[in-house]
Amino acid sequence: MSGGNLSPNRKLAVVAGVFLIAYFVPWEAVRVSAAVHEAVLMLAEYARDHVLLCLVPAMFIAGAITVFLNQRAVTRYLGPDARRGVAYGVASVSGAILAVCSCTVLPIFKGIYKKGAGLGPAIAFLYSGPAINILAIVLSAKVFGWKLGLARAVGAVLFSIVIGLVMALIFRKDDQKRAADARLFAPPDEKPTRSLGQMAVYMAGMVGILVFANWADSRGGSPAWDAVHAARFWIAGGFALVLAYSVIAWFKREERLEWLVATRDFSLQILPLLFGGVLVAGFLLGRPGHEALVPTQWVASLVGGNSVLSNLGASVAGALMYFATLTEIPIVQGLIGSGMGQGPALALLLAGPSLSLPSILVIAGELGWKKTLVYMVLVVVLSAGAGMAFGAWA
């Protein structure tokens, strides 16, 4: 919700909250000032490493989905009334292809949800994008052993579908009402101005830029993968040329302007919440390997052994921390070296990439806090349960 839409009482509450924080927080304390420093550095790192190559292409994809993607096609394959096998299969596979972090997937999630995707398939896409990362799973197996790598792969795929199905079941009345409203106010079918092939090339150009510009280094795990990493900007540049040709050749000037406006609107909705969430996450937990307000030894002490508390602690910590793509692996490796159990390690690997404090704020802005909290609880509880089961087996 933008500031201009806040009621006077809410504005007063915000001002009062800022005053109380400024008045009571001991900013001069060494740990607090260090946490503020970490928050600013984390935001700077986020801006340099993730905004231009990750979020900006994702914003353009979301804008294109909103403006150009046929609503009936979205509802046919991803809507509440679509066949479950098709809907959840398309959602999980589409998310896995992107293999992005928990924040980069958000604009695209908002785009397909606004366009008519059912809550369940949209949530399956939201979870699968960051969680089902092929390279991350391969590296997990290499670093932590094949058992943990396999458990992460199975858990991520299974959870994307289970969480989506449970969300759809819990909020089925809301979804049915939303689908009925969409059918009532759906625009009449018009003859498409572009062929399916042209739209596929246009969307592939944007997806190719997003995927290859952010192609991660396997750190020696796969020579073929690293060869793509070395040429990633050349490959992304090729997709950029394809995109430029399709936009110039197949779109009218007013359509290009509408696309830019939709992209701008997504940016204004998402970026303030993301930046605020990154600042808070940096203030509380800091960057990997750096101390902030919450001491890292507290986290390490919570995740030893294979108790209910240790697995829940790992899941909750993972759900709040921000992990850029693949950074969860060295973090978990360090925690294991500090005494983390195998079960909590899996719990963090399942909960961490799919959620973060910044992404929680954006999801709540789209779905509301009730649905967001249910989604968080499902991710945390299922991840903790999987961790306990794996810890008992391993």
Contacts in CASP RR format, 6 or more apart in sequence:
PFRMAT RR
TARGET T0000
AUTHOR 0000-0000-0000
METHOD contacts of the structure
MODEL  1
MSGGNLSPNRKLAVVAGVFLIAYFVPWEAVRVSAAVHEAVLMLAEYARDH
VLLCLVPAMFIAGAITVFLNQRAVTRYLGPDARRGVAYGVASVSGAILAV
CSCTVLPIFKGIYKKGAGLGPAIAFLYSGPAINILAIVLSAKVFGWKLGL
ARAVGAVLFSIVIGLVMALIFRKDDQKRAADARLFAPPDEKPTRSLGQMA
VYMAGMVGILVFANWADSRGGSPAWDAVHAARFWIAGGFALVLAYSVIAW
FKREERLEWLVATRDFSLQILPLLFGGVLVAGFLLGRPGHEALVPTQWVA
SLVGGNSVLSNLGASVAGALMYFATLTEIPIVQGLIGSGMGQGPALALLL
AGPSLSLPSILVIAGELGWKKTLVYMVLVVVLSAGAGMAFGAWA
1 365 0 8 1.000
2 268 0 8 1.000
2 269 0 8 1.000
3 11 0 8 1.000
6 14 0 8 1.000
25 32 0 8 1.000
26 32 0 8 1.000
27 33 0 8 1.000
27 36 0 8 1.000
31 291 0 8 1.000
31 293 0 8 1.000
32 293 0 8 1.000
34 291 0 8 1.000
34 292 0 8 1.000
35 282 0 8 1.000
35 283 0 8 1.000
35 284 0 8 1.000
35 286 0 8 1.000
35 292 0 8 1.000
35 293 0 8 1.000
36 283 0 8 1.000
38 282 0 8 1.000
38 283 0 8 1.000
38 286 0 8 1.000
38 287 0 8 1.000
38 290 0 8 1.000
38 291 0 8 1.000
38 292 0 8 1.000
39 278 0 8 1.000
39 279 0 8 1.000
39 280 0 8 1.000
39 282 0 8 1.000
39 283 0 8 1.000
39 286 0 8 1.000
39 292 0 8 1.000
40 279 0 8 1.000
41 287 0 8 1.000
41 290 0 8 1.000
42 278 0 8 1.000
42 279 0 8 1.000
42 281 0 8 1.000
42 282 0 8 1.000
42 286 0 8 1.000
42 287 0 8 1.000
42 322 0 8 1.000
43 275 0 8 1.000
43 276 0 8 1.000
43 278 0 8 1.000
43 279 0 8 1.000
43 282 0 8 1.000
45 287 0 8 1.000
46 275 0 8 1.000
46 278 0 8 1.000
46 322 0 8 1.000
49 324 0 8 1.000
50 101 0 8 1.000
50 103 0 8 1.000
50 104 0 8 1.000
50 324 0 8 1.000
53 213 0 8 1.000
53 214 0 8 1.000
54 100 0 8 1.000
54 101 0 8 1.000
54 103 0 8 1.000
54 104 0 8 1.000
54 210 0 8 1.000
54 214 0 8 1.000
55 103 0 8 1.000
55 104 0 8 1.000
55 107 0 8 1.000
55 270 0 8 1.000
55 271 0 8 1.000
55 274 0 8 1.000
57 206 0 8 1.000
57 209 0 8 1.000
57 210 0 8 1.000
57 213 0 8 1.000
58 100 0 8 1.000
58 104 0 8 1.000
58 105 0 8 1.000
58 106 0 8 1.000
58 107 0 8 1.000
58 108 0 8 1.000
58 210 0 8 1.000
59 107 0 8 1.000
59 263 0 8 1.000
59 266 0 8 1.000
59 267 0 8 1.000
59 270 0 8 1.000
60 206 0 8 1.000
60 259 0 8 1.000
60 263 0 8 1.000
61 107 0 8 1.000
61 108 0 8 1.000
61 203 0 8 1.000
61 206 0 8 1.000
61 207 0 8 1.000
61 210 0 8 1.000
62 107 0 8 1.000
62 108 0 8 1.000
62 110 0 8 1.000
62 111 0 8 1.000
62 262 0 8 1.000
62 263 0 8 1.000
62 266 0 8 1.000
63 107 0 8 1.000
63 111 0 8 1.000
63 259 0 8 1.000
63 262 0 8 1.000
63 263 0 8 1.000
63 266 0 8 1.000
64 202 0 8 1.000
64 203 0 8 1.000
64 206 0 8 1.000
64 259 0 8 1.000
64 262 0 8 1.000
65 108 0 8 1.000
65 111 0 8 1.000
65 112 0 8 1.000
65 115 0 8 1.000
66 111 0 8 1.000
66 114 0 8 1.000
66 115 0 8 1.000
66 262 0 8 1.000
66 266 0 8 1.000
67 255 0 8 1.000
67 258 0 8 1.000
67 259 0 8 1.000
67 262 0 8 1.000
68 199 0 8 1.000
68 202 0 8 1.000
68 255 0 8 1.000
68 259 0 8 1.000
69 115 0 8 1.000
69 199 0 8 1.000
70 192 0 8 1.000
71 115 0 8 1.000
71 116 0 8 1.000
71 182 0 8 1.000
71 186 0 8 1.000
71 187 0 8 1.000
72 186 0 8 1.000
72 189 0 8 1.000
74 112 0 8 1.000
74 115 0 8 1.000
74 116 0 8 1.000
74 117 0 8 1.000
75 81 0 8 1.000
75 82 0 8 1.000
75 116 0 8 1.000
75 117 0 8 1.000
75 118 0 8 1.000
75 179 0 8 1.000
75 182 0 8 1.000
76 82 0 8 1.000
77 86 0 8 1.000
77 87 0 8 1.000
77 90 0 8 1.000
78 87 0 8 1.000
78 90 0 8 1.000
78 91 0 8 1.000
78 112 0 8 1.000
78 116 0 8 1.000
78 117 0 8 1.000
78 118 0 8 1.000
78 121 0 8 1.000
78 122 0 8 1.000
79 87 0 8 1.000
79 116 0 8 1.000
79 117 0 8 1.000
79 118 0 8 1.000
79 121 0 8 1.000
79 179 0 8 1.000
80 118 0 8 1.000
80 119 0 8 1.000
80 120 0 8 1.000
80 168 0 8 1.000
80 172 0 8 1.000
80 175 0 8 1.000
80 176 0 8 1.000
80 178 0 8 1.000
80 179 0 8 1.000
81 179 0 8 1.000
82 118 0 8 1.000
82 121 0 8 1.000
84 165 0 8 1.000
87 118 0 8 1.000
87 120 0 8 1.000
87 121 0 8 1.000
88 120 0 8 1.000
88 121 0 8 1.000
88 124 0 8 1.000
88 160 0 8 1.000
88 161 0 8 1.000
88 164 0 8 1.000
88 165 0 8 1.000
89 124 0 8 1.000
89 161 0 8 1.000
90 121 0 8 1.000
91 117 0 8 1.000
91 120 0 8 1.000
91 121 0 8 1.000
91 122 0 8 1.000
91 124 0 8 1.000
91 125 0 8 1.000
91 128 0 8 1.000
91 160 0 8 1.000
92 124 0 8 1.000
92 125 0 8 1.000
92 128 0 8 1.000
92 132 0 8 1.000
92 157 0 8 1.000
92 160 0 8 1.000
92 161 0 8 1.000
93 128 0 8 1.000
94 125 0 8 1.000
94 128 0 8 1.000
95 105 0 8 1.000
95 125 0 8 1.000
95 128 0 8 1.000
95 129 0 8 1.000
95 132 0 8 1.000
96 128 0 8 1.000
96 129 0 8 1.000
96 132 0 8 1.000
96 133 0 8 1.000
96 134 0 8 1.000
97 207 0 8 1.000
97 211 0 8 1.000
98 104 0 8 1.000
98 105 0 8 1.000
98 108 0 8 1.000
98 129 0 8 1.000
98 207 0 8 1.000
98 210 0 8 1.000
98 211 0 8 1.000
99 129 0 8 1.000
99 130 0 8 1.000
99 132 0 8 1.000
99 133 0 8 1.000
99 134 0 8 1.000
99 135 0 8 1.000
99 136 0 8 1.000
99 211 0 8 1.000
99 325 0 8 1.000
100 129 0 8 1.000
100 130 0 8 1.000
100 210 0 8 1.000
100 214 0 8 1.000
100 325 0 8 1.000
101 130 0 8 1.000
101 323 0 8 1.000
101 324 0 8 1.000
101 325 0 8 1.000
101 353 0 8 1.000
102 130 0 8 1.000
102 322 0 8 1.000
102 323 0 8 1.000
102 352 0 8 1.000
102 353 0 8 1.000
102 354 0 8 1.000
102 355 0 8 1.000
102 356 0 8 1.000
102 358 0 8 1.000
102 359 0 8 1.000
103 274 0 8 1.000
103 322 0 8 1.000
103 356 0 8 1.000
103 358 0 8 1.000
103 359 0 8 1.000
103 362 0 8 1.000
104 210 0 8 1.000
104 214 0 8 1.000
105 125 0 8 1.000
105 126 0 8 1.000
105 129 0 8 1.000
105 130 0 8 1.000
105 359 0 8 1.000
106 126 0 8 1.000
106 270 0 8 1.000
106 274 0 8 1.000
106 359 0 8 1.000
106 362 0 8 1.000
106 363 0 8 1.000
107 266 0 8 1.000
107 270 0 8 1.000
108 125 0 8 1.000
109 122 0 8 1.000
109 125 0 8 1.000
109 126 0 8 1.000
109 363 0 8 1.000
109 366 0 8 1.000
110 266 0 8 1.000
110 269 0 8 1.000
110 270 0 8 1.000
110 362 0 8 1.000
110 366 0 8 1.000
111 266 0 8 1.000
112 122 0 8 1.000
112 125 0 8 1.000
113 119 0 8 1.000
113 122 0 8 1.000
113 366 0 8 1.000
116 178 0 8 1.000
116 179 0 8 1.000
116 182 0 8 1.000
117 125 0 8 1.000
118 168 0 8 1.000
118 175 0 8 1.000
118 178 0 8 1.000
118 179 0 8 1.000
119 164 0 8 1.000
119 167 0 8 1.000
119 168 0 8 1.000
119 171 0 8 1.000
119 174 0 8 1.000
119 175 0 8 1.000
119 178 0 8 1.000
119 367 0 8 1.000
119 371 0 8 1.000
120 164 0 8 1.000
120 165 0 8 1.000
120 167 0 8 1.000
120 168 0 8 1.000
120 175 0 8 1.000
121 164 0 8 1.000
121 168 0 8 1.000
123 163 0 8 1.000
123 164 0 8 1.000
123 167 0 8 1.000
123 168 0 8 1.000
123 375 0 8 1.000
124 160 0 8 1.000
124 161 0 8 1.000
124 163 0 8 1.000
124 164 0 8 1.000
125 160 0 8 1.000
126 354 0 8 1.000
126 363 0 8 1.000
127 156 0 8 1.000
127 159 0 8 1.000
127 160 0 8 1.000
127 163 0 8 1.000
127 164 0 8 1.000
127 354 0 8 1.000
127 379 0 8 1.000
128 156 0 8 1.000
128 157 0 8 1.000
128 160 0 8 1.000
129 354 0 8 1.000
130 323 0 8 1.000
130 325 0 8 1.000
130 353 0 8 1.000
130 354 0 8 1.000
131 156 0 8 1.000
131 159 0 8 1.000
131 160 0 8 1.000
131 350 0 8 1.000
131 353 0 8 1.000
131 354 0 8 1.000
132 153 0 8 1.000
132 156 0 8 1.000
132 157 0 8 1.000
132 160 0 8 1.000
133 325 0 8 1.000
133 326 0 8 1.000
133 353 0 8 1.000
135 216 0 8 1.000
135 218 0 8 1.000
135 222 0 8 1.000
135 225 0 8 1.000
135 326 0 8 1.000
136 152 0 8 1.000
136 325 0 8 1.000
136 326 0 8 1.000
136 328 0 8 1.000
136 329 0 8 1.000
136 353 0 8 1.000
137 149 0 8 1.000
137 152 0 8 1.000
137 153 0 8 1.000
137 156 0 8 1.000
138 218 0 8 1.000
138 221 0 8 1.000
138 222 0 8 1.000
139 218 0 8 1.000
139 219 0 8 1.000
139 221 0 8 1.000
139 326 0 8 1.000
139 329 0 8 1.000
140 148 0 8 1.000
140 149 0 8 1.000
140 152 0 8 1.000
140 329 0 8 1.000
140 349 0 8 1.000
141 148 0 8 1.000
141 149 0 8 1.000
141 150 0 8 1.000
142 221 0 8 1.000
143 329 0 8 1.000
143 333 0 8 1.000
144 332 0 8 1.000
144 333 0 8 1.000
144 336 0 8 1.000
144 345 0 8 1.000
147 390 0 8 1.000
147 393 0 8 1.000
147 394 0 8 1.000
148 342 0 8 1.000
148 345 0 8 1.000
148 346 0 8 1.000
148 349 0 8 1.000
148 390 0 8 1.000
148 394 0 8 1.000
151 346 0 8 1.000
151 386 0 8 1.000
151 390 0 8 1.000
152 346 0 8 1.000
152 349 0 8 1.000
152 350 0 8 1.000
155 350 0 8 1.000
155 386 0 8 1.000
156 350 0 8 1.000
159 350 0 8 1.000
159 379 0 8 1.000
159 382 0 8 1.000
159 383 0 8 1.000
159 386 0 8 1.000
162 382 0 8 1.000
163 375 0 8 1.000
163 378 0 8 1.000
163 379 0 8 1.000
163 382 0 8 1.000
166 378 0 8 1.000
167 371 0 8 1.000
167 374 0 8 1.000
167 375 0 8 1.000
167 378 0 8 1.000
168 175 0 8 1.000
170 374 0 8 1.000
171 371 0 8 1.000
171 374 0 8 1.000
192 199 0 8 1.000
194 202 0 8 1.000
194 250 0 8 1.000
194 251 0 8 1.000
198 246 0 8 1.000
198 250 0 8 1.000
201 242 0 8 1.000
201 246 0 8 1.000
202 243 0 8 1.000
202 246 0 8 1.000
202 247 0 8 1.000
202 250 0 8 1.000
204 239 0 8 1.000
204 242 0 8 1.000
205 239 0 8 1.000
205 240 0 8 1.000
205 242 0 8 1.000
205 243 0 8 1.000
205 246 0 8 1.000
206 239 0 8 1.000
206 243 0 8 1.000
208 235 0 8 1.000
208 236 0 8 1.000
208 239 0 8 1.000
209 236 0 8 1.000
209 237 0 8 1.000
209 239 0 8 1.000
209 240 0 8 1.000
209 243 0 8 1.000
212 228 0 8 1.000
212 232 0 8 1.000
212 233 0 8 1.000
212 235 0 8 1.000
212 236 0 8 1.000
212 239 0 8 1.000
213 232 0 8 1.000
213 233 0 8 1.000
213 236 0 8 1.000
214 232 0 8 1.000
214 325 0 8 1.000
215 228 0 8 1.000
215 229 0 8 1.000
215 232 0 8 1.000
215 235 0 8 1.000
216 229 0 8 1.000
216 325 0 8 1.000
216 326 0 8 1.000
217 226 0 8 1.000
217 229 0 8 1.000
218 225 0 8 1.000
218 226 0 8 1.000
218 229 0 8 1.000
220 226 0 8 1.000
228 235 0 8 1.000
247 256 0 8 1.000
251 259 0 8 1.000
270 362 0 8 1.000
273 358 0 8 1.000
273 361 0 8 1.000
273 362 0 8 1.000
273 365 0 8 1.000
274 358 0 8 1.000
274 359 0 8 1.000
274 361 0 8 1.000
274 362 0 8 1.000
275 358 0 8 1.000
276 358 0 8 1.000
276 361 0 8 1.000
277 357 0 8 1.000
277 358 0 8 1.000
277 361 0 8 1.000
278 322 0 8 1.000
278 358 0 8 1.000
280 357 0 8 1.000
281 320 0 8 1.000
281 321 0 8 1.000
281 322 0 8 1.000
281 356 0 8 1.000
281 357 0 8 1.000
281 358 0 8 1.000
282 292 0 8 1.000
282 322 0 8 1.000
283 292 0 8 1.000
283 293 0 8 1.000
284 292 0 8 1.000
284 293 0 8 1.000
284 294 0 8 1.000
284 320 0 8 1.000
284 357 0 8 1.000
285 292 0 8 1.000
285 293 0 8 1.000
285 294 0 8 1.000
285 299 0 8 1.000
285 317 0 8 1.000
285 320 0 8 1.000
285 321 0 8 1.000
286 292 0 8 1.000
288 327 0 8 1.000
288 330 0 8 1.000
288 331 0 8 1.000
289 296 0 8 1.000
297 338 0 8 1.000
299 317 0 8 1.000
299 335 0 8 1.000
300 335 0 8 1.000
300 338 0 8 1.000
300 339 0 8 1.000
300 340 0 8 1.000
302 309 0 8 1.000
302 310 0 8 1.000
302 313 0 8 1.000
302 314 0 8 1.000
302 317 0 8 1.000
303 310 0 8 1.000
303 313 0 8 1.000
303 314 0 8 1.000
303 317 0 8 1.000
303 335 0 8 1.000
303 339 0 8 1.000
303 340 0 8 1.000
303 341 0 8 1.000
303 344 0 8 1.000
303 345 0 8 1.000
303 348 0 8 1.000
304 310 0 8 1.000
304 339 0 8 1.000
304 340 0 8 1.000
304 341 0 8 1.000
304 344 0 8 1.000
305 339 0 8 1.000
305 340 0 8 1.000
305 341 0 8 1.000
305 343 0 8 1.000
305 344 0 8 1.000
306 341 0 8 1.000
306 342 0 8 1.000
306 343 0 8 1.000
306 344 0 8 1.000
306 387 0 8 1.000
306 388 0 8 1.000
306 391 0 8 1.000
306 392 0 8 1.000
308 384 0 8 1.000
308 388 0 8 1.000
310 341 0 8 1.000
310 343 0 8 1.000
310 344 0 8 1.000
311 343 0 8 1.000
311 344 0 8 1.000
311 347 0 8 1.000
311 383 0 8 1.000
311 384 0 8 1.000
311 385 0 8 1.000
311 387 0 8 1.000
311 388 0 8 1.000
312 347 0 8 1.000
312 380 0 8 1.000
312 384 0 8 1.000
313 344 0 8 1.000
313 347 0 8 1.000
313 384 0 8 1.000
314 340 0 8 1.000
314 343 0 8 1.000
314 344 0 8 1.000
314 345 0 8 1.000
314 347 0 8 1.000
314 348 0 8 1.000
314 351 0 8 1.000
314 383 0 8 1.000
314 384 0 8 1.000
314 387 0 8 1.000
315 347 0 8 1.000
315 348 0 8 1.000
315 350 0 8 1.000
315 351 0 8 1.000
315 379 0 8 1.000
315 380 0 8 1.000
315 381 0 8 1.000
315 383 0 8 1.000
315 384 0 8 1.000
316 351 0 8 1.000
316 380 0 8 1.000
317 348 0 8 1.000
318 348 0 8 1.000
318 351 0 8 1.000
318 352 0 8 1.000
318 355 0 8 1.000
318 356 0 8 1.000
319 351 0 8 1.000
319 352 0 8 1.000
319 355 0 8 1.000
319 356 0 8 1.000
319 360 0 8 1.000
319 376 0 8 1.000
319 379 0 8 1.000
319 380 0 8 1.000
320 355 0 8 1.000
320 356 0 8 1.000
320 357 0 8 1.000
321 331 0 8 1.000
321 352 0 8 1.000
321 356 0 8 1.000
321 357 0 8 1.000
322 356 0 8 1.000
322 357 0 8 1.000
322 358 0 8 1.000
323 331 0 8 1.000
323 352 0 8 1.000
323 353 0 8 1.000
323 356 0 8 1.000
325 353 0 8 1.000
328 348 0 8 1.000
328 349 0 8 1.000
328 352 0 8 1.000
328 353 0 8 1.000
332 340 0 8 1.000
332 345 0 8 1.000
332 348 0 8 1.000
332 349 0 8 1.000
334 340 0 8 1.000
335 345 0 8 1.000
335 348 0 8 1.000
336 345 0 8 1.000
340 348 0 8 1.000
341 391 0 8 1.000
342 390 0 8 1.000
342 391 0 8 1.000
342 394 0 8 1.000
343 387 0 8 1.000
343 388 0 8 1.000
343 390 0 8 1.000
343 391 0 8 1.000
343 394 0 8 1.000
344 387 0 8 1.000
346 383 0 8 1.000
346 386 0 8 1.000
346 387 0 8 1.000
346 390 0 8 1.000
346 391 0 8 1.000
347 383 0 8 1.000
347 384 0 8 1.000
347 385 0 8 1.000
347 386 0 8 1.000
347 387 0 8 1.000
347 388 0 8 1.000
348 383 0 8 1.000
350 379 0 8 1.000
350 382 0 8 1.000
350 383 0 8 1.000
350 386 0 8 1.000
350 387 0 8 1.000
351 379 0 8 1.000
351 380 0 8 1.000
351 383 0 8 1.000
351 384 0 8 1.000
352 383 0 8 1.000
354 379 0 8 1.000
355 376 0 8 1.000
355 379 0 8 1.000
360 372 0 8 1.000
360 376 0 8 1.000
363 372 0 8 1.000
363 375 0 8 1.000
364 372 0 8 1.000
365 372 0 8 1.000
367 375 0 8 1.000
END
